[in-house]
Amino acid sequence: MADGDRTLALSATLTLAPTYTNENATGNDSDDVIVRLLQVLTTGTTSDKADRLYRKRRSATTTGETLDLTALASDPFGNTLAFTEVRGILIVNRSSTVAEYLLVGGAATNAWLGFLNDVTDLARVHASTVNADSTIKNHGYAFFTSPADGQMAVSASNKDLKVKSASGTVAYDIYIWGTSA
């Protein structure tokens, strides 16, 4: 497929809607709140915009794999992707085995820091839980976003995202959206 003009419109929403109740002798006290965090991006390469999307089901081992954010193959249209800024990343652990969590970060060279502070930092993505029919009940995931320019930059010396499992071979879904310029 040809690397043609691409556009991207993206909406990412995280909703937290707990009902927290304290049953006591005088009745029930309740603390209800709804928090909705939203990222809505239109096509482009400046703040609040994105023009590239990578999504793939992958597998990580205890050795790990390194994703080069300047040369990801391929987007849903078969194009190689080269990010200069990441606006968001979602990693979903498909395993339901507690010991099979993912460790994200810590590439040996050219480590992409993005949502991490230091090259030695690692983020854990814990396992999911499943229903009796083996469908995912509650996902174990990590979700990081930054709609502003310069927050999660990618460059020749800041480009490699390492993903490895703590145990076994772990399937995971990864979604990365960002800009090409």
C-alpha positions in Angstrom: 0.0 0.0 0.0 1.2 3.5 -0.7 2.1 5.9 2.0 -0.6 8.5 1.2 -2.2 11.4 3.0 -3.6 10.2 6.3 -5.9 12.0 8.7 -6.8 11.0 12.2 -9.6 12.0 14.6 -9.3 10.5 18.0 -11.3 10.6 21.2 -10.0 8.9 24.4 -12.1 8.8 27.5 -11.5 7.5 31.0 -14.5 7.5 33.3 -14.3 6.8 37.0 -17.8 6.5 38.6 -17.6 4.9 42.0 -20.4 4.6 44.5 -18.8 4.4 47.9 -21.1 3.5 50.8 -20.5 3.3 54.5 -23.3 1.4 56.3 -23.6 2.4 59.9 -26.1 2.4 62.8 -27.5 5.8 61.8 -28.0 4.9 58.1 -25.9 4.8 55.1 -23.5 7.5 54.1 -22.6 7.7 50.5 -19.9 9.4 48.5 -20.7 9.4 44.8 -18.5 11.1 42.2 -18.1 10.9 38.4 -14.8 11.9 36.9 -14.4 11.9 33.1 -11.0 12.6 31.6 -11.1 13.3 27.9 -8.7 13.7 25.1 -10.1 14.8 21.7 -7.6 15.2 19.0 -8.1 16.4 15.4 -5.7 15.7 12.5 -2.4 17.7 12.5 0.9 18.0 14.2 0.6 20.7 16.8 -0.9 20.6 20.4 -4.2 18.9 20.6 -3.6 17.2 17.3 -2.3 13.8 16.0 -1.8 12.3 12.5 -0.5 8.8 13.2 -2.0 5.7 14.9 -0.2 2.4 15.6 -2.2 -0.5 16.9 -1.2 -4.1 17.2 -1.5 -7.3 19.2 2.0 -8.4 20.2 3.7 -10.9 22.5 6.4 -10.2 25.0 8.7 -12.6 26.7 11.0 -12.2 29.7 13.8 -11.1 27.3 11.5 -8.5 25.9 11.1 -6.7 22.6 12.0 -3.1 21.7 9.7 -1.0 19.6 11.5 1.8 17.6 9.0 4.7 17.6 10.7 6.1 14.5 10.2 3.0 12.5 7.1 1.0 13.5 5.8 -1.4 10.9 3.0 -1.0 10.2 -0.1 1.1 10.6 -3.6 -0.4 9.7 -2.9 0.6 6.0 0.5 -1.1 5.8 2.6 2.1 6.2 5.7 2.4 8.3 5.2 4.9 11.1 7.7 7.4 12.4 6.5 9.4 15.4 8.1 12.7 16.5 5.6 13.2 19.4 3.4 10.7 21.2 0.1 12.1 22.3 -1.1 8.9 24.0 -0.3 5.2 24.6 -2.5 2.4 25.8 -1.1 -1.0 26.7 -3.6 -3.8 27.5 -2.3 -7.0 29.1 -4.2 -9.9 27.6 -3.0 -12.5 30.2 -5.1 -13.6 33.2 -2.2 -15.1 35.0 -1.2 -12.9 38.0 2.5 -13.5 37.6 2.4 -12.5 33.9 2.5 -8.7 34.2 4.3 -6.5 31.7 7.3 -4.3 32.4 7.4 -1.2 30.1 10.6 0.9 29.7 14.2 0.3 30.3 15.5 0.0 26.7 19.3 -0.6 26.7 20.0 2.3 24.3 18.0 5.3 23.0 15.3 4.6 25.6 12.1 6.6 25.0 11.2 8.2 28.3 7.8 9.5 27.3 5.8 8.8 30.6 8.9 7.7 32.6 11.4 9.8 34.5 14.6 7.9 34.0 16.0 5.1 31.7 15.9 2.7 34.7 12.2 3.3 35.4 9.7 0.6 34.5 5.9 0.8 34.5 3.9 -2.4 35.4 0.9 -3.4 33.4 -0.9 -6.1 35.5 -2.8 -9.1 34.2 -6.5 -9.0 33.4 -9.3 -11.0 35.0 -11.6 -13.3 33.0 -15.1 -14.6 33.0 -16.0 -18.3 33.1 -16.1 -18.4 29.3 -12.5 -16.9 29.1 -13.6 -13.5 27.9 -11.9 -10.6 29.6 -13.9 -9.3 32.6 -11.6 -6.5 33.8 -8.6 -5.4 31.8 -5.2 -4.8 33.2 -3.9 -1.7 31.3 -1.8 1.4 31.4 -3.0 4.6 29.8 -0.8 7.6 29.4 -1.7 10.8 27.5 -0.3 14.3 26.9 -2.0 16.4 24.3 0.6 19.2 24.4 3.8 19.6 22.3 7.1 18.7 23.8 5.8 16.4 26.5 6.4 12.9 25.1 8.9 13.7 22.3 10.6 11.1 20.1 14.0 11.6 18.6 17.0 9.6 17.4 18.3 9.3 21.0 14.9 9.0 22.6 12.9 6.4 20.6 13.0 2.8 21.9 10.2 1.5 24.0 10.9 -1.9 25.6 8.1 -4.3 26.6 8.9 -7.5 28.5 7.0 -10.0 30.6 7.8 -10.8 34.2 7.0 -14.5 33.4 6.2 -16.5 30.3 5.0 -15.2 27.0 2.3 -12.5 27.4 0.0 -11.3 24.6 -0.7 -7.6 24.8 -2.4 -4.9 22.7 -0.7 -1.6 22.2 -2.1 1.6 20.8 0.1 4.6 20.2 -1.1 7.9 18.7 0.9 11.0 17.9 2.4 13.2 15.3 4.7 12.7 12.3 6.3 16.2 12.4 
